[in-house]
Amino acid sequence: RKIIVLRLPKDDIVLSRDDGLSGSTVSWHDELFTKNPRKTLREILRTNEIGKYVTTATVKSVETNPRWYYVVCAVCEKTVHPIEENPGDEEGPVMFDCLQCNRNVTEVLAKFKLVLLITDDSTEEAKFLIFDNIAYPFLNKTADELAEEVAEDDDSVLPRTLNDLIGKTLLFKMGVTSKNLKSRKSTFIVDIVTDDEVIIEQFLTQNLSKDATISYADDASQCSIMKNGNNKRLGVMDDGVVNKRRH
């Protein structure tokens, strides 16, 4: 789906999915500040309602078991699994079974599947899941790049970029699903995440200024958000995907 960027009066920027549906225009300002209820982690964990919520929380740790990435076929980008090596084949490339392509492949990519253990002033803890289409532009690094950094290390060793998230306060838009209601220990999927201190402070004071502009980045499914000339990190997903990269 093509993402259209529109400018409204008073510099209110909106993101629109060109999917032929009415009512598909949404602004990141509305998503974070007006459209979705703000809740503490305690309120999120105790809610009995499926929905989207916005919260601030501090990263306590980044999960390494399961790993923070998964492997996909470089052609179809479907999940693949390594094939057990036969004796004497240790010198050859690792083979992966791709069910989509119906063949064994050696060209694969790593994709983010970050699970963050987060906490806030309510002292509650929860696990937030951030997929590749949000994590990649937010971190400004591909999972392949980070996996290469720790290729020779134990799986418990985090790349520096991920380790640097620990202790940071982030602003999230996330969802509560029926699965979350059945099990309070299940992970919550993140739609938007930012570490922009100005946006977070404005969220905490509920006083967002209108001095933001949005412009296209690399392609029609990506845009960048610039405040006062300084690029901050923002990953956004809303059916269609709008990803912000730091330059």
Secondary structure, 3 states (H helix, E strand, C coil): CEEEEEECHHHCEEEEEECCCCCCEECHHHHHHCCCCECCHHHHHHCCCCEEEEEEEEEEEECCCCCCEEEEECCCCCECEECCCCCCCCCCCCCEEECCCCEEECCEEEEEEEEEEEECCCCCEEEEEEEHHHHHHHHCCCHHHHHHHCCCCCCCCCCHHHHCCCCCEEEEEEEECHHHHHCCCCCEEEEEEECCHHHHHHHHHCCCCCCEEEEECCCCCEEEEEECCEECCEEEECCCEEECCCC
